[in-house]
Amino acid sequence: MNRPHYILLPVSPLFITFSLTCAFMLNLLPWGHWIGAPDFVALFLVFWGIHQPRKVGIGVAFFMGLLMDVHDATLLGENALAYTLLSYLAIMIHRRVLWFPVLTQALHVFPLLLATQAIQVIVRVVVSGKFPGWMYFIESVVGIALWPVITWMLLAPQRRAVDRDHTRPI
């Protein structure tokens, strides 16, 4: 608890849009169907749902889910349902999670990512009757392993400059 708390600069809506676009592009790459490849859109939605719940909400999550449904050629609404629930849960716990260090935040994010994958698996099993196997859930473990890197990367534009200008109030 001895770590200092810094006041972050406001986030730009263009940066949020750019980061979600990059996450979508990372999911478009061919490794997206490999076992253990994380769902970057889900990770970025959780991050922005925790850090900026008023700017990235359930509507953005639903839209990103529809985009992923079209890309994956899955049942229309499968990812939209999962991402909407993910965003709702992230917004619901965002005040509590921000008090913890990054590694503890990853432990809070893990059940959210696991629930997202469980919803996707349940929909697939109901529709097609095929269970993808337990290795499918490795994505959540890889996602929480990437959480500190994603947090550092997405908060970098909001941090103050090291050489402070003493004439500015912030």
C-alpha positions in Angstrom: 0.0 0.0 0.0 3.0 2.3 -0.2 2.8 2.8 -3.9 1.9 6.4 -4.9 -1.3 7.2 -6.6 -0.9 9.4 -9.6 -3.5 11.7 -11.2 -4.0 10.6 -14.8 -4.7 13.0 -17.6 -8.1 12.6 -19.3 -8.2 10.0 -22.0 -8.9 10.9 -25.6 -11.9 9.3 -27.2 -9.7 9.0 -30.3 -7.2 6.9 -28.4 -10.0 4.6 -27.1 -11.3 4.2 -30.6 -7.8 3.5 -31.9 -7.1 1.0 -29.1 -10.3 -0.9 -29.8 -9.6 -0.9 -33.5 -6.1 -2.3 -32.8 -7.7 -5.0 -30.6 -10.1 -5.9 -33.4 -7.2 -6.1 -35.9 -5.2 -8.3 -33.5 -8.2 -10.7 -33.4 -8.3 -10.7 -37.2 -4.8 -12.1 -37.5 -4.5 -15.8 -38.3 -3.4 -16.7 -34.8 -6.9 -15.9 -33.5 -8.1 -19.5 -33.8 -5.1 -21.0 -32.1 -5.5 -22.5 -28.7 -4.3 -20.0 -26.1 -4.5 -16.9 -28.3 -6.2 -14.3 -26.2 -9.3 -12.4 -27.2 -7.9 -8.9 -27.4 -11.2 -7.3 -27.9 -12.5 -8.8 -24.6 -9.3 -7.7 -22.8 -9.5 -4.1 -24.1 -13.3 -3.9 -23.4 -12.6 -5.0 -19.8 -9.8 -2.5 -19.4 -11.9 0.4 -20.7 -14.9 -0.8 -18.8 -12.9 -0.6 -15.6 -11.0 2.6 -16.3 -13.5 4.6 -18.4 -17.0 3.1 -17.8 -18.7 6.3 -19.0 -17.0 6.3 -22.3 -16.9 2.6 -23.2 -20.1 0.9 -22.1 -22.4 -1.8 -23.0 -23.3 -0.3 -26.4 -19.7 -0.3 -27.5 -19.3 -3.9 -26.3 -22.4 -5.0 -28.2 -21.1 -3.3 -31.4 -17.7 -4.9 -31.0 -19.4 -8.3 -30.4 -21.4 -8.0 -33.6 -18.1 -7.2 -35.5 -16.5 -10.3 -34.0 -19.6 -12.4 -34.8 -19.3 -11.3 -38.5 -15.6 -12.0 -38.5 -15.8 -15.4 -36.8 -18.8 -16.4 -38.9 -20.5 -17.6 -35.7 -24.1 -17.4 -34.7 -25.0 -13.7 -34.9 -25.1 -12.4 -31.3 -22.9 -15.0 -29.6 -20.0 -12.6 -29.1 -22.3 -9.7 -28.7 -24.0 -11.4 -25.8 -20.7 -12.4 -24.2 -19.1 -9.0 -24.6 -22.2 -7.2 -23.3 -22.2 -9.3 -20.2 -18.5 -8.8 -19.9 -18.8 -5.0 -20.1 -21.7 -5.0 -17.6 -19.6 -7.0 -15.1 -16.5 -4.8 -15.6 -18.5 -1.7 -15.1 -20.1 -3.2 -12.0 -16.8 -3.9 -10.2 -14.8 -1.0 -11.6 -14.6 1.1 -8.4 -13.3 -1.8 -6.4 -10.8 -3.1 -8.9 -9.0 0.3 -9.3 -7.9 0.3 -5.7 -5.8 -2.8 -6.2 -2.3 -3.2 -7.8 -2.1 -4.5 -11.3 -1.5 -8.1 -10.5 -4.4 -8.2 -8.1 -6.5 -6.5 -10.8 -5.6 -9.4 -13.1 -7.1 -11.8 -10.5 -10.3 -9.8 -10.5 -10.4 -9.8 -14.4 -9.9 -13.6 -14.6 -13.5 -14.6 -13.7 -14.8 -12.0 -16.1 -12.8 -13.5 -19.0 -13.7 -17.0 -17.9 -17.4 -16.1 -17.8 -17.2 -14.6 -21.3 -15.7 -17.8 -22.6 -18.3 -19.9 -20.7 -21.1 -18.0 -22.4 -19.6 -18.5 -25.8 -19.1 -22.2 -25.2 -22.7 -22.6 -23.8 -24.1 -20.9 -26.9 -22.0 -23.1 -29.2 -23.0 -26.3 -27.4 -26.7 -25.4 -27.5 -26.6 -24.6 -31.2 -24.1 -27.2 -32.6 -23.8 -29.8 -29.9 -20.0 -29.7 -30.1 -17.8 -28.9 -27.0 -14.5 -27.3 -28.0 -12.6 -29.0 -25.1 -11.2 -27.7 -21.9 -8.1 -26.3 -23.6 -10.4 -23.6 -24.9 -10.3 -21.9 -21.5 -6.5 -21.3 -21.7 -7.3 -18.0 -23.4 -8.4 -16.6 -20.1 -5.1 -17.5 -18.4 -3.1 -16.0 -21.3 -5.3 -12.9 -21.0 -4.6 -12.3 -17.4 -0.9 -12.9 -18.0 -1.1 -10.0 -20.6 -3.1 -7.8 -18.2 -0.1 -5.9 -16.7 1.3 -5.2 -20.2 -2.0 -4.0 -21.5 -2.6 -1.8 -18.5 0.8 -0.2 -18.8 0.4 0.3 -22.5 -3.1 1.8 -22.4 -2.4 4.0 -19.4 0.8 5.4 -20.9 -0.7 8.3 -22.8 -2.6 9.4 -19.6 0.5 9.6 -17.4 2.0 12.9 -16.6 5.4 13.9 -18.1 8.4 13.1 -15.9 9.7 16.7 -16.2 6.8 18.6 -14.6 6.0 22.1 -15.4 5.7 23.8 -12.1 3.5 26.6 -13.5 0.7 24.1 -14.3 -1.7 23.1 -11.6 -1.9 19.5 -12.7 
